[in-house]
Amino acid sequence: SLQQFIEAAAPVAPPAPAPSAPIPQAEAAIDEEMLGIFLEEAAEVVTTAREALTALARSASDKEQLTTVRRAFHTLKGSSRMVGLNEFGEAGWAFEQLYNHRLSEHPQADSDLLRASNEALDGFQAWATAIGEGRPHGYHSAPFRAVADALRLENRYTPLQLSAAAPVLAVPELIE
């Protein structure tokens, strides 16, 4: 009918900006030598980002320090992806997007950004430690993406919830 034709031809509104989503891939095989390099670099990058966050707590509009933190998340993203840690990379990417947005829209670190960033760095450090120790873990990018997206898209702080995502279980050794 004519009515169905008109309805079908009506323009469709563009979708709202989507929250960051993971790249749909399985974790690749991990090269142990490259993994060691990644873990060392991750520790250095986290330290550098923490120093920049300390400086931002004193001078919230220091664009150089904001850029340093953004670069840290960018490096965590890229380095982890290179060794096949795609979920780790997606978590880094979410925070890199948050900093890209802040640097372009409102280049200033408020208490919510500082708190979320410190929590994320704690999470990345714990995640990298679990990987380095070869411990089974339940870390994944979703909690990191949720925190970064809430700040980036809604300017709303939510605490990073990793306790349920990454339990540290004491497993008793078997004595034979």
N, C-alpha and C positions, 0 to 999 in steps of 0.2 A: 504494500500500500504506500501511498504518498507519505503518510505520517511516519512509517518505519524508515523510509528513505531519508527523510529530513532528520530524524533522530540519529540515524547512522552517520550522516554527514556532519553532524554538529561537532565543533572543535572540542577536543579533550584538553582539560587543564593540564599543564605540565606537572609532574610529580614534585612534591616538596623535597628539599634537600635531604638526602638519605643519611642516616647514621653510617659511620664507617663500617664496612663489612669485610670479613676475611676473604682472602683469595681462596677459592675452593680447590685446594690441592692436598694431596696426602703428604705427610712429612717425607722428605727425600732421605736416602741413605746418607748418613753423616760421616764425613771424613774426619778421623780422629785427630790428625795433625792440624787440620784447619779448625777443628773444634777447640783445641788448646789455644790457638791464636785468638779465636773469638772470645774465649773466656777471659783471657788476659786483657784484651782490648775493652771488653765490657766493664771490667773492674776499673780500668783507667777512666773510661767515659763516665761512669757513675760518679766517681770521685770528682771529676771536673765539673759535672752538672751540679753536684752538691755545693761545691765552692761558689758557683755562679748563683745558686739559689740563696746562699748566705749573703752574697753581695746585693742581690735583689731585695732581700728583707730590709737592708739599710737604704737602698736607693731603687725604689720600685720602677722608675721609668728609665733605667739604664738599658738602652737598646742593645748594647754590646753583650751584656749578660743574658738578656732574653734570647739573643741569637745563639749564644753559647749553649744554652739549655736546649734550644730547638735543634741545634747541630748534634747534640748528644743523643737525642731521641732518633734523629735521622741515622746516625751511625749505628745505634743499636738495631734499628730496622734493617739497614742494608747488610750489616755484618752477619746478623742472624740468618737472614734469607740466603746469604752466600753459602752457609754451611748446612742449609736444609731445615733450619728451625723456623718454619713459616709462621707458626702461632706466635712465637716470640716476636717475630718481625711485624706481625699485624698489631700486636700490643704497642710496639714502638711507633708504628705508623700512626696510630690513633693519637698519641701524644704529640707527634710531629705536626699533625694536622691542627691540633689545638694551638700550638705555638705559631704556626703559619697564620692562623686566623687572628690570634692576639696581636702579632706583629703588624699585620695589615690593617686591622680595625681599631685596636686600642692598645698601643704598645706600652703596657704597664702591668706589673705583677701585683695582683691583689692577694689578700690572705688566702682566698679559696684556691687560686692558681698555685701558690706556693705550697699549700697543704697537699693538694692533689698530686703535685709534682714530686714532693718528698715521699709520699706514700707509694707512688709509682716506682720511684727509684729503689725504695726498700723492696718492693715486689720483684723488680728486675734482678736486684742483687740476690735475693733468696732463690729465685728461679734459676739463675746462672749457677749458684752454689749447688743446687740439687742436680742440675745437669752435670756439673763438674765431678760431683761425687758419685754419679751414676745411680742416684736414688730414684726409685719410682716416684712420680709426682703427678699431681692433677692440675698443674698450672695450664691455663689457656688464655687466649686473648680477650674473651668476652668481658670479664670484669674490668680490665684496663680500658677497653673500648667504651663501656658504659659510663665510666667516670669521665673520660676525655670528651665523649659526645655530649654528656649532660652540661659540661662547662662550655663547650664550643657552641652547641646549638640552643641551649636554654639558659646559659649563664647561671647554672645551678650546680653547687657543690654536692657531691655524694661521696661518702667514704669508700675507699677501695676495699672490697670484701674478698679477701683471699683465704681466710681461715678454712672455709668449707671446700674451697677449690684446691687447696694444696696441703693436705694433712701431712704432718710429720709423725709417722708412726714408729714407736719403739718396738722392734721385732726381736724377741728373745732368740739368742743363738741356740741351736740344737747341740747338745752334748752327747756324743756317742761313746 
